[in-house]
């Protein structure tokens, strides 16, 4: 594929951050310039203004590639969700202004600074993606009939494999990988067999999709529920564009209204052990649908404090480097240690505890609190080397996502099996960048699993040389 690669165009991606930085004395303008800048970056990249998108598939048929889906979910969550928190700094509550509200100038300054880092990180992520966005001809191919069967059997086998690995202490990361693969294969398999009208295959794929959705629904977390609906809609979109827009878009908007209350209730009832999970989920759903003003309050709290992590980011910036020095290479060293499976090192320190230590050191939460507040990837990047850390690590983040997606398509015969299933299944952590240690562990062992899976499929003659 012939592509026009003009380095000077990449400078355009950093203009919003540059403008926001130049006018940082004007806190409101600086924040809004950085916040709106992410929408500018979305437009410039998704329309191919910086680097043309791959022309081997239509836009609707390459949504799962990193430049589209990873960017929209990762950068959208990181950069665009803070607007509600910004509004709350001016006294807004449920989108209504509180009269005579005194604005905290210090908090506003920190918020604008965080948003500038978000904008810089967004530009760096897409720079890494676009720099390596070349999809050469796959080394292997798979016949269409075999592809349909493979999706079907992957749906059937990946879920019990996730349960199998869960029973072995120290192999939890493989359980997570196969659980994600089960979710992706069931959604993709369902999208594949619905147009073919194969009743048995539809029933099996729907069963496993429903099973994964039930697990998400009773998990007590909002993210897996939203992703379950979103991913199925994305897979169905190329074939059923109008139906997806009419059904799935309103459904996602409704979820944002009811999920905050639903999750709060199920956590109170189920996590405390007071009720069975099924009963707690049923009651939580009734409360989320029926509750009125209180639900609105919960939704606003979700929009301002849970949807965005900018408030926590401001606390890290306030403490680093003034009270706590930059970590430099320490987080990378801890990430390398995290790669060793606990089955080979039973005495290895808990990754959760290692990550939370920097949260305690920064004073984000009390050490004796039961709340988990692990820093996001962009926060760890800042804690390592400040602004330079944000630029370097976010560039590497985007480059890694793109290179692995490209490798997956080369190994698995193209987009459907390579990116839509294997990359999206094994490397779903790219959608929501977590702390360095968790990200490194997931990517490393996900890559190993990808190579092993490709080898098995070649040995079974499912994948053949192109």
KETORKOL-802158 format. One record per residue (C-alpha): residue number from 0; x negated, y, z. Coordinates in Angstrom, 1 decimal. Example, Ala and Ser with C-alpha at 12.3 -4.5 7.8 and 13.67 -1.06 7.14 Angstrom:
<pts>
PT num      u      v      w
PT   0  -12.3   -4.5    7.8
PT   1  -13.7   -1.1    7.1
</pts>
This chain:
<pts>
PT num      u      v      w
PT   0    0.0    0.0    0.0
PT   1   -1.4    3.3   -1.0
PT   2   -1.2    6.0    1.7
PT   3   -2.1    9.6    1.9
PT   4   -4.2   10.1    5.1
PT   5   -4.9   13.7    5.7
PT   6   -6.6   14.3    9.0
PT   7   -5.7   18.0    9.1
PT   8   -2.0   17.1    9.3
PT   9   -2.6   15.5   12.7
PT  10   -3.3   18.9   14.1
PT  11    0.4   19.8   13.6
PT  12    1.2   17.1   16.3
PT  13   -0.7   19.1   18.9
PT  14    0.8   22.6   18.1
PT  15    3.6   22.3   20.7
PT  16    1.1   21.4   23.4
PT  17   -1.2   24.2   22.3
PT  18    1.6   26.8   22.3
PT  19    2.8   25.6   25.7
PT  20   -0.7   25.9   27.1
PT  21   -1.3   29.3   25.7
PT  22    1.9   30.6   27.3
PT  23    1.6   28.6   30.5
PT  24    2.0   31.8   32.6
PT  25    5.6   31.9   31.4
PT  26    6.8   28.8   33.2
PT  27   10.2   28.5   31.6
PT  28    8.9   29.1   28.0
PT  29    5.9   26.8   28.6
PT  30    8.2   23.9   29.8
PT  31   10.7   24.3   26.9
PT  32    7.9   24.6   24.3
PT  33    6.4   21.3   25.5
PT  34    9.8   19.6   25.9
PT  35   11.1   20.7   22.5
PT  36    7.7   19.8   21.1
PT  37    8.4   16.1   21.5
PT  38   11.4   16.4   19.3
PT  39    9.2   18.1   16.7
PT  40    6.7   15.2   17.0
PT  41    9.6   12.7   16.5
PT  42   10.7   14.6   13.4
PT  43    7.2   14.9   11.9
PT  44    6.4   11.2   12.4
PT  45    9.7    9.5   11.7
PT  46   10.1   11.4    8.5
PT  47    6.6   10.5    7.3
PT  48    5.4   14.1    7.2
PT  49    2.1   13.3    8.9
PT  50    1.5    9.8    7.4
PT  51    4.1    8.1    5.1
PT  52    5.9    5.2    6.8
PT  53    5.1    1.7    5.4
PT  54    7.0    1.4    2.1
PT  55    7.4   -2.4    2.2
PT  56   10.7   -2.1    4.0
PT  57   13.5    0.4    4.3
PT  58   13.6    2.5    7.5
PT  59   16.5    0.5    8.9
PT  60   14.6   -2.7    8.3
PT  61   11.4   -1.6   10.2
PT  62   12.9   -0.1   13.3
PT  63   11.1   -2.6   15.6
PT  64    7.7   -1.3   14.5
PT  65    5.8    0.7   17.1
PT  66    6.0    4.1   15.3
PT  67    9.8    3.9   15.6
PT  68   11.0    1.8   18.5
PT  69    8.0    2.0   20.9
PT  70    7.7    5.7   20.2
PT  71   11.4    6.4   20.7
PT  72   11.7    4.4   24.0
PT  73    8.3    5.1   25.5
PT  74    7.9    8.8   24.5
PT  75   11.6    9.5   24.7
PT  76   11.7    8.3   28.3
PT  77    8.4    9.9   29.2
PT  78    9.0   13.3   27.5
PT  79   12.7   14.0   27.0
PT  80   14.4   12.9   30.1
PT  81   13.0   15.6   32.4
PT  82   15.4   18.3   31.2
PT  83   17.9   17.4   33.9
PT  84   15.3   17.6   36.6
PT  85   14.3   21.0   35.1
PT  86   17.9   22.2   35.3
PT  87   18.1   21.1   38.9
PT  88   15.2   23.3   39.8
PT  89   17.5   26.3   38.9
PT  90   20.3   25.0   41.1
PT  91   22.3   23.1   38.5
PT  92   24.5   20.3   39.9
PT  93   26.6   18.2   37.5
PT  94   25.8   20.8   34.8
PT  95   27.3   23.6   36.9
PT  96   25.1   26.4   38.2
PT  97   24.9   27.1   41.9
PT  98   25.2   30.9   42.5
PT  99   22.4   32.7   44.2
PT 100   20.0   29.8   44.0
PT 101   16.4   30.5   45.0
PT 102   14.0   28.8   42.5
PT 103   10.9   27.2   43.9
PT 104    8.2   28.8   41.7
PT 105    5.5   26.3   42.9
PT 106    7.6   23.3   41.9
PT 107    8.5   24.9   38.6
PT 108    4.8   25.5   37.9
PT 109    4.0   21.8   38.5
PT 110    6.9   20.7   36.4
PT 111    5.8   22.8   33.4
PT 112    2.3   21.4   33.9
PT 113    3.6   17.8   33.9
PT 114    5.6   18.5   30.7
PT 115    2.6   19.8   28.9
PT 116    0.8   16.6   29.8
PT 117    3.8   14.6   28.5
PT 118    3.7   16.5   25.2
PT 119   -0.1   16.0   24.9
PT 120    0.4   12.3   25.7
PT 121    3.1   12.0   23.1
PT 122    0.9   13.5   20.4
PT 123   -1.9   11.2   21.4
PT 124    0.3    8.1   21.3
PT 125    1.5    8.7   17.8
PT 126   -2.0    9.7   16.6
PT 127   -3.2    6.3   17.7
PT 128   -0.2    4.6   16.0
PT 129   -0.5    6.5   12.7
PT 130   -4.3    6.1   12.6
PT 131   -3.9    2.3   12.4
PT 132   -0.5    2.1   10.7
PT 133   -1.6   -0.1    7.8
PT 134    0.2   -3.4    7.2
PT 135   -1.9   -5.6    4.7
PT 136   -0.4   -8.6    3.1
PT 137    0.1  -11.4    5.8
PT 138   -2.3  -14.2    5.9
PT 139    0.5  -16.7    6.4
PT 140    4.1  -17.1    5.2
PT 141    7.2  -18.8    6.3
PT 142   10.2  -20.0    4.2
PT 143   13.5  -18.3    4.9
PT 144   15.2  -21.6    5.8
PT 145   12.4  -22.4    8.3
PT 146   12.6  -18.9    9.7
PT 147   16.3  -19.3   10.6
PT 148   15.6  -22.7   12.2
PT 149   12.6  -21.3   14.1
PT 150   14.6  -18.5   15.6
PT 151   17.3  -21.0   16.6
PT 152   14.9  -23.3   18.3
PT 153   12.9  -20.5   19.9
PT 154   16.1  -19.3   21.5
PT 155   16.8  -22.8   22.9
PT 156   13.2  -23.5   24.1
PT 157   11.9  -20.2   25.4
PT 158   14.4  -19.8   28.3
PT 159   13.6  -23.2   30.0
PT 160    9.9  -22.4   29.4
PT 161   10.3  -19.2   31.4
PT 162   11.9  -21.2   34.2
PT 163    9.1  -23.8   34.0
PT 164    6.3  -21.2   34.4
PT 165    8.3  -19.5   37.2
PT 166    7.9  -22.7   39.4
PT 167    4.1  -22.5   39.3
PT 168    2.5  -19.9   41.6
PT 169    0.0  -17.8   39.8
PT 170    1.5  -18.2   36.3
PT 171    4.3  -15.6   36.8
PT 172    3.0  -13.5   33.8
PT 173    3.8  -16.4   31.4
PT 174    7.3  -16.7   32.8
PT 175    7.8  -13.0   32.1
PT 176    6.6  -13.4   28.6
PT 177    8.8  -16.3   27.7
PT 178   11.8  -14.6   29.4
PT 179   11.3  -11.6   27.1
PT 180   10.8  -13.9   24.2
PT 181   14.1  -15.7   25.1
PT 182   15.9  -12.4   25.2
PT 183   14.5  -11.2   21.9
PT 184   15.0  -14.5   20.1
PT 185   18.6  -14.8   21.2
PT 186   19.4  -11.3   20.1
PT 187   17.5  -11.7   16.8
PT 188   18.9  -15.2   16.2
PT 189   22.4  -13.9   16.8
PT 190   21.9  -11.1   14.3
PT 191   20.6  -13.6   11.8
PT 192   23.4  -16.2   12.1
PT 193   26.4  -13.9   12.3
PT 194   26.2  -12.9    8.6
PT 195   25.7  -16.6    7.7
PT 196   28.9  -17.5    9.6
PT 197   27.4  -20.7   11.1
PT 198   29.7  -21.3   14.0
PT 199   27.5  -23.7   16.0
PT 200   24.4  -21.6   15.7
PT 201   26.4  -18.5   16.6
PT 202   27.7  -20.2   19.7
PT 203   24.3  -21.4   20.9
PT 204   22.6  -18.0   20.3
PT 205   25.6  -16.2   21.9
PT 206   25.3  -18.5   24.9
PT 207   21.6  -17.7   25.5
PT 208   22.2  -14.0   24.8
PT 209   25.0  -14.0   27.3
PT 210   22.8  -15.8   29.8
PT 211   20.1  -13.2   29.5
PT 212   22.6  -10.4   29.7
PT 213   24.1  -11.9   32.9
PT 214   20.6  -12.0   34.4
PT 215   20.1   -8.4   33.5
PT 216   23.5   -7.5   34.8
PT 217   22.9   -9.0   38.2
PT 218   19.2   -7.9   38.5
PT 219   20.0   -4.6   40.2
PT 220   18.1   -2.7   37.5
PT 221   19.5   -0.4   34.9
PT 222   16.8   -0.8   32.2
PT 223   17.3   -4.5   31.2
PT 224   21.1   -3.9   30.9
PT 225   20.6   -0.9   28.5
PT 226   17.9   -2.8   26.5
PT 227   20.1   -5.8   26.1
PT 228   22.8   -3.7   24.3
PT 229   20.3   -1.5   22.5
PT 230   18.2   -4.4   21.0
PT 231   21.2   -6.3   19.7
PT 232   22.5   -3.1   18.1
PT 233   19.2   -2.5   16.4
PT 234   19.0   -6.1   15.0
PT 235   22.6   -5.8   13.7
PT 236   22.1   -2.3   12.3
PT 237   20.6   -3.1    8.9
PT 238   23.6   -5.3    8.0
PT 239   26.4   -3.6   10.0
PT 240   25.5    0.1   10.1
PT 241   29.0    1.5   10.6
PT 242   30.1   -1.0   13.2
PT 243   26.9   -0.5   15.2
PT 244   27.3    3.3   15.1
PT 245   31.0    3.1   16.1
PT 246   30.6    0.4   18.8
PT 247   27.1    0.5   20.2
PT 248   26.4    4.2   20.4
PT 249   29.5    4.9   22.6
PT 250   28.8    1.8   24.6
PT 251   25.3    3.1   25.4
PT 252   26.6    6.5   26.4
PT 253   29.2    4.8   28.7
PT 254   26.4    2.8   30.3
PT 255   24.6    5.9   31.3
PT 256   27.8    7.1   33.1
PT 257   28.6    3.9   35.0
PT 258   25.3    2.2   35.6
PT 259   24.0    4.5   38.3
PT 260   26.9    3.7   40.5
PT 261   27.0    0.1   39.5
PT 262   23.4   -0.5   40.3
PT 263   23.6    1.4   43.7
PT 264   26.5   -0.8   44.8
PT 265   25.0   -4.1   43.7
PT 266   21.7   -3.3   45.4
PT 267   23.5   -2.4   48.7
PT 268   25.6   -5.6   48.6
PT 269   23.4   -8.2   46.9
PT 270   19.8   -7.2   47.9
PT 271   20.8   -6.9   51.6
PT 272   22.0  -10.5   51.5
PT 273   25.5   -9.6   52.6
PT 274   27.2  -11.0   49.5
PT 275   26.7  -13.5   46.7
PT 276   25.3  -12.0   43.6
PT 277   28.3  -12.7   41.4
PT 278   30.7  -11.2   44.0
PT 279   28.4   -8.2   44.4
PT 280   28.3   -7.7   40.6
PT 281   32.1   -7.9   40.3
PT 282   32.6   -5.4   43.1
PT 283   30.0   -3.1   41.8
PT 284   31.7   -3.0   38.3
PT 285   35.0   -2.2   39.9
PT 286   33.6    0.6   41.9
PT 287   31.6    2.0   39.0
PT 288   34.7    2.1   36.8
PT 289   37.2    3.4   39.4
PT 290   35.1    5.9   41.4
PT 291   35.6    9.5   40.5
PT 292   33.7   12.5   41.9
PT 293   31.3   10.4   43.9
PT 294   30.3    8.6   40.7
PT 295   29.7   11.9   39.0
PT 296   27.3   12.8   41.9
PT 297   25.5    9.5   41.6
PT 298   25.2   10.0   37.8
PT 299   23.6   13.5   38.4
PT 300   21.2   12.1   40.9
PT 301   20.3    9.4   38.4
PT 302   19.7   11.9   35.7
PT 303   17.6   14.2   37.8
PT 304   15.6   11.7   40.0
PT 305   15.7    8.3   38.4
PT 306   16.0    8.8   34.7
PT 307   12.8   10.8   34.7
PT 308    9.7   10.3   36.8
PT 309    8.5   13.9   36.5
PT 310    9.1   14.6   40.2
PT 311    6.7   11.9   41.2
PT 312    4.2   13.1   38.6
PT 313    4.2   16.6   40.2
PT 314    3.3   15.0   43.6
PT 315    0.3   13.3   42.0
PT 316   -0.8   16.5   40.3
PT 317   -0.5   18.3   43.6
PT 318   -2.8   15.9   45.3
PT 319   -5.3   15.1   42.5
PT 320   -8.0   16.3   42.3
PT 321   -7.6   18.8   45.2
PT 322   -7.0   16.2   48.0
PT 323   -7.8   12.9   46.2
PT 324  -10.6   12.8   43.6
PT 325  -10.2   11.5   40.1
PT 326  -10.5    7.7   40.0
PT 327  -12.6    7.6   36.8
PT 328  -13.5    3.9   36.1
PT 329  -11.9    2.5   39.2
PT 330   -8.5    1.8   37.7
PT 331  -10.1    0.1   34.7
PT 332  -12.1   -2.1   37.1
PT 333   -9.0   -3.0   39.0
PT 334   -7.3   -3.8   35.7
PT 335  -10.0   -6.2   34.8
PT 336   -9.6   -8.0   38.1
PT 337   -5.8   -8.2   37.5
PT 338   -6.4  -10.3   34.4
PT 339   -7.6  -13.3   36.4
PT 340   -4.5  -15.6   37.1
PT 341   -3.8  -16.2   40.7
PT 342   -3.9  -19.9   40.1
PT 343   -7.7  -19.6   39.6
PT 344   -8.1  -17.0   42.4
PT 345   -5.6  -17.7   45.2
PT 346   -7.1  -15.1   47.5
PT 347   -6.9  -12.3   44.9
PT 348   -5.4   -9.1   46.3
PT 349   -1.8   -8.4   45.3
PT 350   -1.7   -6.3   42.2
PT 351    1.4   -4.6   43.7
PT 352   -0.5   -3.6   46.8
PT 353   -3.5   -2.4   44.8
PT 354   -1.4   -0.2   42.7
PT 355    0.7    1.2   45.6
PT 356   -2.5    2.2   47.5
PT 357   -3.0    5.2   45.2
PT 358    0.7    6.1   45.7
PT 359    0.1    6.1   49.5
PT 360   -3.2    8.1   49.1
PT 361   -1.4   10.8   47.1
PT 362    1.3   11.0   49.7
PT 363    4.1   10.3   47.2
PT 364    5.8    7.9   49.7
PT 365    5.1    6.8   53.2
PT 366    3.0    3.6   53.5
PT 367    5.6    2.0   55.7
PT 368    8.5    2.7   53.3
PT 369   10.1   -0.2   51.5
PT 370   10.4    1.9   48.3
PT 371    8.3    0.9   45.3
PT 372    7.0    3.9   43.3
PT 373    4.3    2.6   41.0
PT 374    2.8    5.3   38.8
PT 375    3.6    5.4   35.1
PT 376    0.9    4.9   32.5
PT 377    0.5    8.6   31.8
PT 378    0.1    9.2   35.5
PT 379   -2.7    6.7   35.8
PT 380   -4.3    8.3   32.7
PT 381   -4.2   11.7   34.5
PT 382   -5.5   10.2   37.8
PT 383   -8.5    8.8   35.9
PT 384   -9.8   11.9   34.1
PT 385   -7.2   14.6   34.2
PT 386   -6.1   16.0   30.8
PT 387   -8.9   14.2   29.0
PT 388   -7.6   11.0   30.5
PT 389   -4.1   11.7   29.2
PT 390   -5.4   12.3   25.7
PT 391   -7.9    9.3   25.5
PT 392   -5.7    6.6   27.2
PT 393   -2.5    7.6   25.4
PT 394   -4.3    7.4   22.1
PT 395   -5.6    4.0   23.0
PT 396   -2.1    3.0   24.1
PT 397   -0.6    3.9   20.7
PT 398   -3.6    2.3   18.8
PT 399   -3.2   -0.9   20.8
PT 400    0.5   -1.2   20.1
PT 401    0.0   -0.6   16.4
PT 402   -3.0   -3.0   16.0
PT 403   -1.2   -5.8   17.8
PT 404    2.0   -5.3   15.8
PT 405   -0.1   -5.4   12.6
PT 406   -1.9   -8.6   13.8
PT 407    1.4  -10.2   14.6
PT 408    2.8   -9.6   11.1
PT 409   -0.4  -11.0    9.6
PT 410   -0.3  -14.2   11.7
PT 411    3.5  -14.8   11.5
PT 412    4.3  -14.1    7.9
PT 413    5.6  -10.5    8.1
PT 414    8.0   -8.2    9.9
PT 415   10.8  -10.5   11.1
PT 416    8.8  -13.1   12.9
PT 417    5.7  -11.0   13.6
PT 418    7.0   -7.6   14.9
PT 419   10.7   -8.1   15.5
PT 420   10.3  -11.4   17.5
PT 421    6.7  -12.0   18.6
PT 422    5.5   -8.4   19.2
PT 423    8.8   -7.2   20.7
PT 424    9.1  -10.4   22.8
PT 425    5.6  -10.8   24.1
PT 426    4.6   -7.1   24.3
PT 427    7.8   -5.5   25.5
PT 428    5.8   -3.7   28.2
PT 429    4.8   -1.2   25.4
PT 430    8.4    0.1   25.6
PT 431    7.9    1.3   29.1
PT 432    4.2    1.8   29.9
PT 433    3.5    0.7   33.5
PT 434    0.4    1.1   35.7
PT 435   -2.9    0.2   34.2
PT 436   -3.2   -3.1   36.0
PT 437    0.2   -4.4   35.0
PT 438   -0.2   -3.3   31.4
PT 439   -3.7   -4.8   31.0
PT 440   -2.5   -8.1   32.4
PT 441    0.5   -8.3   30.2
PT 442   -1.2   -7.3   27.0
PT 443   -4.2   -9.6   27.5
PT 444   -2.2  -12.7   28.3
PT 445    0.4  -11.8   25.7
PT 446   -2.3  -11.7   23.1
PT 447   -3.5  -15.1   24.1
PT 448    0.0  -16.5   24.0
PT 449    0.5  -15.0   20.5
PT 450   -2.7  -16.7   19.2
PT 451   -1.7  -20.0   20.8
PT 452    1.9  -19.8   19.4
PT 453    0.5  -19.0   15.9
PT 454   -1.8  -22.0   16.1
PT 455    1.0  -24.3   17.1
PT 456    3.2  -23.1   14.2
PT 457    0.4  -23.6   11.7
PT 458   -0.3  -27.1   13.0
PT 459    3.4  -27.9   12.6
PT 460    3.2  -26.6    9.0
PT 461    5.9  -24.0    9.7
PT 462    3.4  -21.2    8.9
PT 463    1.5  -21.8    5.7
PT 464   -1.3  -19.9    4.0
PT 465    0.1  -17.1    1.9
</pts>
